[in-house]
């Protein structure tokens, strides 16, 4: 009995100590208040001791849970808020198409992204009838049979072909509900196709001059071994082909550098008047060789924009070089700089217009694609790589600028660069 009494006393003491500790800040505040009153009022010290004793007794009798009430209330509020969230709200927060279905493969709920992607779906509709592709049927059978989460590749043909990576999993335990999530892979697939096409085109463009060089080397080592005239002719052709490969590699490296740094560093200003003058001067020999006169029509006043001078030089050099090469039959090229208030923001328009044969309308939308040529033979004759306008497009994207092309067959072509002025 003595041991039980001692244990009860220890338990009571622990409870009192716990209550006093939980109320320590309340006690400290009360004692400070009592001492403050004692310091400013004419109060007996015995009264102060009595007030402190009453405060301690009150703290010891205070329930231990009161000190934690605010934390418990906060947890209860949070739990209540989570309980109020339904599956519909959670599904709506998912950006990808999401469909919740039951054991009968019947749609229970679909979020807005699913409605936008697949259209015509509604609660109560059978998933097996909506998605008839064999891979989707296999996915549904697998998850409904109790298998673990699974993933398949699925392509939606209409209204626009889209490629999805579809995952299926159960919702919780014992709910008899399942969820399909469609992750759109269309852009990644498009980039993969572009990369494969680019590698194939680059390989083809390099293989052609390499085959030519290899053939001439064999000829020089065999039948033309002792033919000085043929040797000189073949060496000149080989020199031209190696130059073409060098230009192609330079353009490929330029594209690679531009893709590695898609965003332009701000703060640099470019004088367009001075830049265009430099471009025209540098291409003067080419223009004279092709019998083309370059005319200037520059607006008055400052013509400054934010940008990278070397990259903009490359843009205008590409455009003016193309005008001199492919528009040489017109005899002249006009370079215009003008202020523009058209469009969403003011800017400066730089137009390079030739008076040559022009570009057929069906080619204009694709003319900035890599290795795309309107006239393959003419392009190779003019030592083009098929990458110049693609480089122009990348640089202008970095400068938040745009390129517009206007042309009529027989009336030349006009390439206009619109640079914003901030």
C-alpha positions as CSV (number, residue, x, y, z in Angstrom):
1,X,0.0,0.0,0.0
2,X,2.9,2.3,0.9
3,X,4.3,1.7,-2.6
4,X,1.0,2.5,-4.3
5,X,0.7,5.7,-2.2
6,X,4.2,6.7,-3.2
7,X,3.5,6.1,-6.9
8,X,0.3,8.1,-6.7
9,X,2.2,11.0,-5.0
10,X,4.9,10.8,-7.8
11,X,2.2,10.8,-10.4
12,X,0.5,13.8,-8.9
13,X,3.8,15.7,-8.6
14,X,4.6,14.9,-12.3
15,X,1.1,16.3,-13.3
16,X,1.6,19.4,-11.3
17,X,5.1,20.0,-12.7
18,X,3.8,19.4,-16.2
19,X,1.0,21.9,-15.7
20,X,3.3,24.5,-14.3
21,X,5.7,24.0,-17.2
22,X,3.0,24.2,-19.8
23,X,1.8,27.5,-18.1
24,X,5.3,28.9,-17.7
25,X,4.7,31.9,-19.9
26,X,1.4,32.7,-18.2
27,X,3.2,32.4,-14.8
28,X,6.1,34.7,-15.9
29,X,3.6,37.3,-17.2
30,X,1.6,37.2,-14.0
31,X,4.7,37.5,-11.7
32,X,6.0,40.4,-13.8
33,X,2.6,42.1,-13.5
34,X,2.5,41.6,-9.7
35,X,6.1,43.0,-9.3
36,X,5.2,46.0,-11.4
37,X,2.2,46.8,-9.2
38,X,4.3,46.3,-6.1
39,X,6.9,48.7,-7.4
40,X,4.5,51.5,-8.2
41,X,1.8,51.0,-5.5
42,X,2.0,51.1,-1.8
43,X,1.5,47.3,-1.3
44,X,2.7,45.0,1.5
45,X,5.3,42.4,0.5
46,X,3.1,39.8,2.2
47,X,0.3,40.7,-0.2
48,X,2.7,40.2,-3.1
49,X,3.7,36.7,-1.8
50,X,0.0,35.8,-1.4
51,X,-0.7,36.9,-5.0
52,X,2.1,34.8,-6.3
53,X,1.0,31.8,-4.4
54,X,-2.5,32.1,-5.8
55,X,-1.1,32.4,-9.3
56,X,0.9,29.2,-8.8
57,X,-2.1,27.4,-7.5
58,X,-4.2,28.5,-10.4
59,X,-1.5,27.4,-12.9
60,X,-1.2,24.0,-11.2
61,X,-5.0,23.4,-11.4
62,X,-5.1,24.5,-15.1
63,X,-5.9,21.4,-17.4
64,X,-2.8,20.2,-19.2
65,X,-4.5,20.3,-22.6
66,X,-5.4,24.0,-22.4
67,X,-1.8,25.0,-23.3
68,X,-2.0,22.9,-26.5
69,X,-5.5,24.0,-27.5
70,X,-4.5,26.4,-30.2
71,X,-2.2,23.8,-31.9
72,X,-4.9,21.2,-31.7
73,X,-7.5,23.7,-33.1
74,X,-5.2,24.5,-36.0
75,X,-4.7,20.8,-36.8
76,X,-8.5,20.2,-36.6
77,X,-9.1,23.1,-39.0
78,X,-6.5,21.7,-41.4
79,X,-8.0,18.2,-41.3
80,X,-11.5,19.7,-41.8
81,X,-10.3,21.6,-44.9
82,X,-8.7,18.4,-46.4
83,X,-11.9,16.5,-45.8
84,X,-13.9,19.1,-47.7
85,X,-11.7,18.6,-50.8
86,X,-13.5,16.2,-53.1
87,X,-12.0,14.2,-56.0
88,X,-13.5,16.6,-58.5
89,X,-11.4,19.5,-57.0
90,X,-8.3,17.5,-57.0
91,X,-8.8,16.3,-60.6
92,X,-9.4,19.8,-61.7
93,X,-6.0,20.9,-60.3
94,X,-4.3,18.4,-62.6
95,X,-3.2,20.0,-65.9
96,X,-3.1,16.7,-67.8
97,X,-6.3,14.9,-69.0
98,X,-7.5,12.7,-66.1
99,X,-10.4,10.2,-65.9
100,X,-11.7,8.4,-62.8
101,X,-13.5,5.2,-63.5
102,X,-15.0,2.2,-61.5
103,X,-14.6,-1.6,-61.7
104,X,-17.0,-1.7,-64.6
105,X,-14.7,0.6,-66.6
106,X,-17.4,3.2,-66.5
107,X,-16.4,6.9,-66.3
108,X,-17.1,8.4,-62.9
109,X,-15.5,11.8,-63.5
110,X,-13.3,13.5,-66.0
111,X,-11.5,16.8,-65.5
112,X,-11.7,19.8,-67.9
113,X,-8.4,18.8,-69.7
114,X,-9.9,15.4,-70.5
115,X,-13.0,17.0,-72.0
116,X,-10.9,19.4,-74.1
117,X,-8.6,16.6,-75.3
118,X,-11.2,13.9,-76.1
119,X,-14.6,15.6,-76.2
120,X,-17.9,13.7,-76.0
121,X,-17.0,12.0,-72.7
122,X,-19.4,12.0,-69.8
123,X,-20.0,10.2,-66.5
124,X,-21.6,6.8,-67.1
125,X,-19.8,6.3,-70.5
126,X,-17.9,3.0,-71.0
127,X,-14.1,3.5,-71.3
128,X,-13.9,0.4,-73.4
129,X,-16.2,1.9,-76.0
130,X,-14.5,5.3,-75.9
131,X,-10.9,4.1,-76.3
132,X,-11.0,1.1,-78.6
133,X,-7.2,0.9,-79.3
134,X,-5.8,-2.5,-78.3
135,X,-3.2,-1.0,-76.0
136,X,-5.9,0.9,-74.1
137,X,-8.0,-2.3,-73.8
138,X,-5.0,-4.1,-72.4
139,X,-4.3,-1.4,-69.9
140,X,-7.9,-1.4,-68.6
141,X,-7.9,-5.2,-68.3
142,X,-4.6,-5.2,-66.5
143,X,-5.5,-2.6,-63.9
144,X,-9.0,-4.0,-63.3
145,X,-7.6,-7.5,-62.8
146,X,-5.6,-6.2,-59.8
147,X,-2.2,-5.7,-61.4
148,X,0.1,-2.9,-60.3
149,X,0.2,0.5,-62.0
150,X,0.9,0.2,-65.7
151,X,1.9,2.6,-68.6
152,X,1.2,2.4,-72.3
153,X,1.7,4.6,-75.4
154,X,-1.5,5.8,-77.0
155,X,-2.2,8.0,-80.1
156,X,-5.4,9.9,-80.5
157,X,-6.1,10.4,-84.2
158,X,-8.9,13.0,-84.2
159,X,-9.4,15.9,-84.3
160,X,-5.6,16.4,-84.3
161,X,-3.1,13.6,-83.9
162,X,-1.7,13.6,-80.4
163,X,0.6,11.1,-78.7
164,X,0.0,10.3,-75.1
165,X,1.8,8.3,-72.4
166,X,-1.1,6.8,-70.4
167,X,-0.8,5.6,-66.8
168,X,-3.4,3.7,-64.8
169,X,-3.5,3.1,-61.1
170,X,-6.0,2.4,-58.3
171,X,-7.3,5.2,-56.1
172,X,-6.6,4.4,-52.4
173,X,-7.5,1.1,-50.9
174,X,-10.8,-0.6,-51.2
175,X,-12.5,2.3,-53.1
176,X,-13.1,0.3,-56.3
177,X,-12.1,3.5,-58.2
178,X,-9.2,3.8,-60.7
179,X,-7.6,6.7,-62.5
180,X,-6.2,7.2,-66.0
181,X,-3.7,10.1,-66.5
182,X,-2.8,11.1,-70.1
183,X,0.6,12.8,-70.4
184,X,0.9,14.6,-73.8
185,X,4.1,13.5,-75.6
186,X,3.3,15.2,-78.9
187,X,5.9,18.0,-78.6
188,X,8.6,15.6,-77.5
189,X,7.8,13.3,-80.5
190,X,7.9,16.2,-82.9
191,X,11.3,17.3,-81.6
192,X,12.6,13.7,-81.9
193,X,11.4,13.6,-85.6
194,X,13.0,17.0,-86.2
195,X,16.3,15.8,-84.7
196,X,16.2,12.6,-86.8
197,X,15.4,14.6,-90.0
198,X,18.1,17.1,-89.2
199,X,20.8,14.4,-88.7
200,X,19.7,12.7,-92.0
201,X,19.7,15.9,-93.9
202,X,23.1,17.0,-92.5
203,X,24.6,13.6,-93.3
204,X,23.3,13.8,-96.9
205,X,24.6,17.3,-97.4
206,X,28.1,16.2,-96.2
207,X,28.0,12.9,-98.0
208,X,27.6,14.5,-101.4
209,X,30.8,16.6,-101.5
210,X,32.7,13.8,-99.8
211,X,31.7,11.4,-102.5
212,X,32.7,13.9,-105.1
213,X,36.1,14.4,-103.5
214,X,36.7,10.7,-103.2
215,X,35.8,10.1,-106.8
216,X,38.2,12.8,-108.0
217,X,41.0,11.5,-105.8
218,X,40.6,8.0,-107.4
219,X,40.7,9.6,-110.8
220,X,43.8,11.6,-110.1
221,X,45.5,8.5,-108.8
222,X,44.5,6.6,-111.9
223,X,43.6,7.8,-115.4
224,X,44.4,11.5,-114.8
225,X,47.7,10.8,-113.0
226,X,49.7,12.4,-115.8
227,X,47.1,14.9,-117.1
228,X,48.0,18.4,-115.8
229,X,44.8,20.0,-117.2
230,X,42.5,17.4,-115.7
231,X,44.5,17.6,-112.4
232,X,44.0,21.3,-112.2
233,X,40.3,21.1,-113.0
234,X,39.7,18.3,-110.4
235,X,41.7,20.1,-107.7
236,X,39.6,23.2,-108.2
237,X,36.4,21.2,-107.9
238,X,37.7,19.5,-104.7
239,X,38.6,22.9,-103.3
240,X,35.1,24.1,-103.9
241,X,33.6,21.0,-102.3
242,X,35.7,21.3,-99.2
243,X,34.7,25.0,-99.0
244,X,31.1,23.9,-99.1
245,X,31.6,21.4,-96.3
246,X,33.4,24.1,-94.2
247,X,30.5,26.5,-94.7
248,X,28.0,23.8,-93.8
249,X,29.9,22.9,-90.6
250,X,30.2,26.6,-89.7
251,X,26.4,27.0,-90.1
252,X,25.7,23.9,-88.0
253,X,28.0,25.2,-85.2
254,X,26.1,28.6,-85.4
255,X,22.8,26.8,-85.0
256,X,24.1,24.8,-82.1
257,X,25.4,27.9,-80.3
258,X,22.1,29.7,-80.8
259,X,20.1,26.7,-79.4
260,X,22.4,26.5,-76.4
261,X,21.7,30.2,-75.4
262,X,18.1,30.9,-76.5
263,X,17.8,34.0,-74.3
264,X,19.5,37.3,-75.1
265,X,21.5,39.1,-72.5
266,X,19.9,42.5,-72.1
267,X,21.6,45.9,-71.9
268,X,23.4,46.1,-75.3
269,X,22.3,48.6,-77.9
270,X,22.9,48.3,-81.6
271,X,23.1,51.1,-84.2
272,X,21.2,49.7,-87.1
273,X,22.4,52.4,-89.5
274,X,26.0,51.6,-88.8
275,X,25.4,47.8,-88.9
276,X,23.6,47.9,-92.2
277,X,26.3,50.1,-93.7
278,X,29.0,47.6,-92.6
279,X,27.0,44.7,-94.1
280,X,26.6,46.5,-97.4
281,X,30.3,47.3,-97.6
282,X,31.3,43.7,-96.8
283,X,29.1,42.3,-99.6
284,X,30.0,45.0,-102.1
285,X,32.4,42.6,-104.0
286,X,29.7,39.9,-104.2
287,X,27.2,42.4,-105.5
288,X,29.5,43.7,-108.2
289,X,30.4,40.1,-109.2
290,X,26.7,39.4,-109.7
291,X,26.0,42.7,-111.4
292,X,23.7,43.9,-108.6
293,X,23.5,47.5,-107.4
294,X,22.7,47.9,-103.7
295,X,20.5,51.0,-102.8
296,X,20.0,52.5,-99.4
297,X,16.8,54.1,-98.1
298,X,17.4,54.8,-94.4
299,X,15.1,56.8,-92.1
300,X,16.5,59.9,-90.5
301,X,17.4,60.2,-86.8
302,X,18.6,57.5,-84.4
303,X,18.0,53.9,-85.3
304,X,19.0,52.0,-82.2
305,X,17.6,48.8,-80.8
306,X,18.5,46.4,-78.0
307,X,20.4,43.4,-79.2
308,X,23.6,41.7,-80.1
309,X,25.5,43.5,-82.9
310,X,27.3,40.4,-84.2
311,X,24.1,38.3,-84.4
312,X,22.1,41.1,-86.1
313,X,25.1,41.6,-88.6
314,X,24.7,37.8,-89.4
315,X,21.0,38.2,-90.0
316,X,21.3,41.1,-92.4
317,X,24.4,39.5,-94.1
318,X,22.4,36.3,-94.8
319,X,19.4,38.2,-96.2
320,X,21.4,40.6,-98.3
321,X,23.7,37.8,-99.6
322,X,20.6,35.8,-100.7
323,X,19.1,38.9,-102.4
324,X,22.4,39.4,-104.4
325,X,22.6,35.7,-105.3
326,X,19.1,34.7,-106.1
327,X,17.7,38.1,-107.2
328,X,20.7,39.1,-109.4
329,X,18.5,39.0,-112.6
330,X,16.7,42.1,-111.2
331,X,19.9,44.1,-111.3
332,X,19.4,45.9,-107.9
333,X,18.6,45.4,-104.3
334,X,17.0,48.0,-102.0
335,X,17.8,48.1,-98.3
336,X,15.2,50.1,-96.3
337,X,15.1,51.1,-92.6
338,X,11.9,52.7,-91.4
339,X,10.1,53.3,-88.1
340,X,7.0,51.2,-87.7
341,X,4.0,51.8,-85.5
342,X,2.1,48.7,-86.8
343,X,1.6,45.7,-84.6
344,X,1.4,45.3,-80.8
345,X,4.5,47.5,-80.2
346,X,6.5,50.1,-82.0
347,X,9.7,49.1,-83.7
348,X,12.0,49.4,-86.6
349,X,11.5,47.6,-89.9
350,X,14.5,46.6,-92.0
351,X,13.4,45.4,-95.5
352,X,15.8,43.8,-98.1
353,X,14.0,43.7,-101.4
354,X,15.3,42.2,-104.7
355,X,13.7,42.3,-108.1
356,X,14.6,38.8,-109.3
357,X,12.3,35.8,-110.1
358,X,10.6,35.8,-106.8
359,X,9.5,32.8,-104.6
360,X,6.3,30.7,-105.3
361,X,3.7,31.2,-102.6
362,X,3.6,27.6,-101.6
363,X,7.3,27.7,-100.5
364,X,7.1,30.8,-98.3
365,X,5.8,29.1,-95.1
366,X,8.6,26.5,-95.2
367,X,11.5,28.6,-96.4
368,X,13.0,29.0,-92.9
369,X,13.1,25.3,-92.3
370,X,16.6,23.7,-92.1
371,X,17.9,22.5,-95.4
372,X,14.7,23.5,-97.2
373,X,15.4,24.9,-100.7
374,X,13.1,26.4,-103.3
375,X,15.5,25.4,-106.1
376,X,18.0,22.7,-105.0
377,X,20.3,22.9,-108.0
378,X,20.4,26.8,-108.0
379,X,21.0,26.8,-104.3
380,X,24.0,24.5,-104.6
381,X,25.3,26.4,-107.5
382,X,25.2,29.6,-105.4
383,X,27.1,27.7,-102.6
384,X,24.1,27.7,-100.2
385,X,24.0,25.4,-97.3
386,X,20.2,25.5,-96.7
387,X,20.7,26.8,-93.1
388,X,21.0,30.5,-93.6
389,X,17.3,31.4,-93.1
390,X,17.0,28.9,-90.2
391,X,19.9,30.8,-88.5
392,X,18.1,34.1,-89.2
393,X,14.9,32.8,-87.6
394,X,16.7,31.6,-84.4
395,X,18.6,34.9,-84.0
396,X,15.4,36.9,-84.4
397,X,13.6,34.7,-81.9
398,X,16.3,35.6,-79.4
399,X,15.7,39.3,-80.1
400,X,12.0,39.0,-79.7
401,X,11.8,40.0,-83.4
402,X,10.0,38.5,-86.3
403,X,10.6,37.9,-90.1
404,X,7.9,38.5,-92.7
405,X,8.3,37.4,-96.4
406,X,6.4,38.8,-99.3
407,X,7.0,37.7,-102.9
408,X,5.3,37.3,-106.3
409,X,6.7,35.2,-109.0
410,X,8.4,37.5,-111.5
411,X,8.4,40.5,-109.1
412,X,11.1,39.7,-106.7
413,X,11.0,39.1,-102.9
414,X,11.0,41.3,-99.8
415,X,12.3,40.1,-96.5
416,X,11.3,42.4,-93.6
417,X,12.8,42.1,-90.1
418,X,10.7,43.8,-87.4
419,X,12.8,44.7,-84.3
420,X,11.0,46.1,-81.2
421,X,12.1,49.3,-79.7
422,X,11.9,49.3,-75.9
